[in-house]
Amino acid sequence: MLTLGLNNKPKLSNETFTLISGLIYSRSGISFALTKKYLLEARLQKRLEGLSLKTFEDYYYYLTYDAEREREITRLLNTVVTNETSFFRDVMQLNAFRKGVMPRLLSEKDRTRSTNIKLWSAACSTGEEPYTLAIMLLDDGIPTRGYGAEIVASDLSDNVIKSAQAGVYEKYSLRNTPEAYIAKYFQNSAEAYAVNKKVQELVKYRKINLYNALEMATIKSVDVVFCRNVLIYFDDASKKKVLAHLYDSMNRGGYLFVGFSESLHDVTRLFKPVSMERTVVYQKV
Ligand SMILES: C[S@@+](CC[C@H](N)C(=O)[O-])C[C@H]1O[C@@H](n2cnc3c(N)ncnc32)[C@H](O)[C@@H]1O
């Protein structure tokens, strides 16, 4: 039966919502409550149009049985994620990284005669977060002080990774960025801001799904993880799973930043909260 809404667009029934959101959950850990059905319906209209399908039931059938289903599941995940981000987002956390975490980390590195520093932006979206980390490392002279700094940046969505690798932004993405950094670390032409090569060179991009144990196991020995503003899309069970994967990828004593409004309280005891610069950072125990 063809189910159409008032505007002649296909309607997503509760049953098909349960099937599609179940598939999304099983592949990514992203949890859509029934109250968010309208969101999924709106975001997936384009996929139906792209495939010339008339109903969400046909779309679910395509996702389940078509020879191209794996490619379409990737597109589906690209479509449902929220990519909102900016350079220098939540500056209090960045201060905690710079003034709290980094001095402790460097003195630990010096004590153990190690020089490698590995950061990971684990849901990097279009690259603003890892490039912000790179700018701070460069500005604090970390790479020139004899440390080998590396920033891994990953995301589930290949669309955002492509855009991150291009490294070109509109002024709006830089709304929280100090002018002195814009002048020093970007090239500005025709309303576009491109990150400088030396910033780009510090960041290596990968496509990694936080929910996928095999993909997550490829990242090891990380000193500081930024996994900000993504846990909010997971339920407690998928948060636990993702946090356990992150834990395994980190060095003992390593630091974890989650989003300003996210908390590990009641989710896991793998990390202990540490107060720094008026914010909470988690440490691997
Ligand atoms: C709102 S953005 C956050 C970007 C950045 N961390 C920040 O705080 O500004 C959330 C990102 O998480 C990614 N994401 C969602 N589920 C994911 C998963 N299971 N694995 C990896 N990335 C995921 C999305 O593709 C999106 O780019």
PDBQT file of the ligand as one rigid body, heavy atoms in Angstrom, charges set to zero:
ROOT
HETATM    1  C1  LIG A 301      27.845  16.803  16.077  1.00  0.00    +0.000 C 
HETATM    2  S1  LIG A 301      29.251  16.129  15.262  1.00  0.00    +0.000 S 
HETATM    3  C2  LIG A 301      30.518  16.460  16.460  1.00  0.00    +0.000 C 
HETATM    4  C3  LIG A 301      31.805  16.954  15.820  1.00  0.00    +0.000 C 
HETATM    5  C4  LIG A 301      32.909  17.349  16.801  1.00  0.00    +0.000 C 
HETATM    6  N1  LIG A 301      33.333  16.232  17.605  1.00  0.00    +0.000 N 
HETATM    7  C5  LIG A 301      32.445  18.486  17.687  1.00  0.00    +0.000 C 
HETATM    8  O1  LIG A 301      32.249  18.280  18.884  1.00  0.00    +0.000 OA
HETATM    9  O2  LIG A 301      32.319  19.608  17.192  1.00  0.00    +0.000 OA
HETATM   10  C6  LIG A 301      28.949  14.383  15.477  1.00  0.00    +0.000 C 
HETATM   11  C7  LIG A 301      29.763  13.502  14.523  1.00  0.00    +0.000 C 
HETATM   12  O3  LIG A 301      29.709  12.156  15.001  1.00  0.00    +0.000 OA
HETATM   13  C8  LIG A 301      29.721  11.296  13.883  1.00  0.00    +0.000 C 
HETATM   14  N2  LIG A 301      29.214   9.975  14.284  1.00  0.00    +0.000 N 
HETATM   15  C9  LIG A 301      27.943   9.612  14.630  1.00  0.00    +0.000 A 
HETATM   16  N3  LIG A 301      27.892   8.314  14.928  1.00  0.00    +0.000 NA
HETATM   17  C10 LIG A 301      29.154   7.829  14.778  1.00  0.00    +0.000 A 
HETATM   18  C11 LIG A 301      29.734   6.545  14.925  1.00  0.00    +0.000 A 
HETATM   19  N4  LIG A 301      29.021   5.480  15.291  1.00  0.00    +0.000 N 
HETATM   20  N5  LIG A 301      31.060   6.422  14.669  1.00  0.00    +0.000 NA
HETATM   21  C12 LIG A 301      31.809   7.489  14.298  1.00  0.00    +0.000 A 
HETATM   22  N6  LIG A 301      31.313   8.725  14.139  1.00  0.00    +0.000 NA
HETATM   23  C13 LIG A 301      29.995   8.888  14.374  1.00  0.00    +0.000 A 
HETATM   24  C14 LIG A 301      28.838  12.007  12.868  1.00  0.00    +0.000 C 
HETATM   25  O4  LIG A 301      29.089  11.558  11.549  1.00  0.00    +0.000 OA
HETATM   26  C15 LIG A 301      29.215  13.473  13.106  1.00  0.00    +0.000 C 
HETATM   27  O5  LIG A 301      30.187  13.901  12.186  1.00  0.00    +0.000 OA
ENDROOT
TORSDOF 0
